[in-house]
Amino acid sequence: MNDRTAFADRVDQADWDAVYAEIDDYGCALLPRLLTSDEAAEIARLYDDPERFRTTVDMGRHRFGKGEYRYFREPFPQVVAELRSALYRRLLPVARDWNTRLGRDARWPDTLEEWLAECHRAGQSKPTPILLRYDAGGWNALHRDLYGDKVFPLQVVVNLGEPGVDHTGGEFLLVEQRPRAQSRGTSTLIPHGRGLVFTTRDRPVRSARGWSAAPVRHGVSAVRSGRRHTLGLVFHDAA
């Protein structure tokens, strides 16, 4: 795989002003291509090497949907570690701005390493980067990835397959509960190798009293055919 500079450069090539504006409008935004086809395929193939993961979750068993996901164990593949670090740095201004609007005191340090150290001191020491697999008929129920009191308000998913070729269906779903209104849904078909940044727990929306926290959940629509692999990058660790 490429060196650190290559992955960080891809993250930096995004039009971040446009990404920030879209996150503000919809709670999610597409990122540019983060992985080449070969890199995406290499990450997807890791799913069949259980030694790379600390645990496997059967969604059907837990009534989360239908499919599986595996939490990476450390050390992570280079692409996982470096994309996670570079994306944290770029998403940090949004996290801080959202907290300011919502009148919250929680702050995040300048680097992912410092933030994860805070998570570990709070008892959240299990790594959370995940690899997800859905076969035909697979889906993921609406949920939020909360693993303790330490929460980063944004996360990223990268589609490792090509929609329409490797799988059909499997759109990413985001549902936002608007203050004193019906929920709003957003559906995104993530292109091959591209990332989608989205809200982890809640986000600020304008209300009669200024800013209110709108709860947000995410999931995946039914995969109609083929197999869908995605890489999930959460920026806080688990208890």
N, C-alpha and C positions, 0 to 999 in steps of 0.2 A: 504494500500500500504506500501512498504518498507520505511525505513528511508532514510535520505539524503545520508548517507554513502553508501548505496547499489546502488543508482543511480549514484553517483560520481564514485564508484568503477567500474561500468560497462563501463563508459566512459574511465576511466584510463586503462582498460584492453585492449583497442585497441593497435595494433602495430602502434604507431603514426609516427614512422619514415617511415613506408610503406605507411601510409595514406598521409603524407605530399608529398612523392614522387609521388603518384598517382594523387593527386590534381595538382601537378606541370605538370604532363604529360597530363592529360585529363580535368582538371578543375572540377573534381568531384571524389569522392571515397566512397566506401561502408564502413560503420562502423560495429562493432560487434552488436550482439543483445542487444538492449537497453531496451526492454520491454518483459516481459513474455506474454504468450498467454492471461492469465487472465487480466493482466494490460492493454494490447492492447484493449481487448474487453470492459473493463470498460471505457476507454477513448472514444472509438467509440460510446458507448451508450449515452454519454453526448450530442451527437448531437441532441437528441430528447428532451433535457431540455433547452429551449430557454433562461431561466433565467441565464444560465451560460455564455451568450454571449452578446456582446455590439451591434452587427449588423450582418445581413445575406446578402450575395451577391448572386444573381441569375446570373450565368455566361451568360446564353442565352440572358437575357434582355440587358446586356451590350456588347454583341457580343464578350465575352471572350472565348466562347466555349459552353459546355453544362454540367451543374452540379451546385453545390452550395458550398459555404464555409461560415464559421462563425468565426468571431473574438471573442476570449475569452475576457470576462471582468475580472477585478481583484476583489477579489483574485483568482489567477490561481490554478488549481489542483496542488497538490504537485509535481507530476511527471513533469509537464510542467515547473514550476519554477526552479526545481532543475536540470533537464536536460539542460535547457537553460543556466543556470549559469555555470555548469560544462563544457559544450561544448564551450562556449565563451572563457573560460580560455585556453582550448586546441587549439583553432583556432587562438588565438591572435598572436602567433609567425608567422603564415602564413600571416595574415593581415599586420603586420609590415614589413615583408620581401618583400611582393608585393609592398607596398608603397615605400620602399627604392629603389627597382629596377626601379620603374616608376618615381622616382624623385619627389614624392609628399610629401607635408609637413604634411598632416593630420596624427595624431597619436591617438591611443586608450589607455585609462587608463587600469590599471591592472584588474579591476573587472567590471562585467556587470552592477552592480549598479551605479558605477561612470559614465560609458558610457551612460546609460539611463538618468542619471541626466543631462548630457550634451545635449542629445536629447531634453529633456523637456525644458531646458533653451532656446533652439533654436526654440521652438514652436511645437516640435514633441512629443506630450504627450499621444497619443492614443495607447493602447497596440496592438501588431501585431501577437502574436501567434494565429494560426488558425487551425480549424478542417475542412477538406474538404470531400465532399461526391459526388461520381460519381456512377450513375446507368448505366445499359447497354446502350451503345450509347454515354455515357458521354466522354468528352475530354476537354483539356485545351490548349488554343492557346499559342504560344510562346510569352513570356513577361519577364519583369524584375520587381522585387518588390522594387521599389524606392518610398519613401514616403516623401522626403524632401532632404535637403542638407547633412544631417548626414546619412551616409551609412556605414554599415559593409560589407566587400566584400565577405563574405561567409554566407551560411545559411544551414539548415538541414531539411530534410523531413523523417518521420518515417512511414513505411507501417503498418497499424493496422490490416490488413487482410492477409490471406494466398493465394498467387497467385496459380491459378489452383484449388482452393477449394472455396474461397469466391468470387473470380473474375477471369476472363481471360482478357488478354490485359491490358491496363493501364500502359504501360511501361513509365518510366520517360525519358524525352527527353531533351538533352542539345545541343544547336547549337552555335558554335563559329565562328565568322567572323575573319578569319586569315588575317594578313596584306598583301594586294595586292594579294589575292588568294581567291579561292572559300571557302564557309563556310564548316566547319566540324561538323558532327552530331555524338552524342553519345547516345545510348539507354541502359537503365538499368532497369531490372525487380527487384525491391527491395524485398528481402525476408521478411517474416513475422517477425515483431518486430524489424527489423534492420533499421538503419538510412543510409541516403545518404547525405554527405556534398557536396555542389556545389557552383559555382560562382554566386554571386548576380548580378553584373553589368559588370565588365570586369576584365581581369587578364593579367599579363605580359607574353609575348611570345618573343622569340628572333627574331630580325630583323636585317637588314643590318646596322642599326644605334644603335644597342645594344638591348634595350628592347622597345617594343611597347605595348600599351593597346589594347587587343583584346576584342571587345564587345561580351557578352554572353547573350543568352536568354534561357529560359527553358519552358517546357510545359509537357503535358501528352497525350500519344496516346489514341486512342479510346478504351474504355472498351467494350469488346465483349459480356460479360455475367456477371451476378451477381452484386455485389455492392462493391465499393472500397472506404475505409476510410483511410485518411492519416492525420498525425499531422505535421503541418508546424511551424518551429521555426526560426523566423527572429530576428536578433540581433540589430535592431534599431526600434524605435517607429515611429508613423505616425503623420503628421500634421493634 
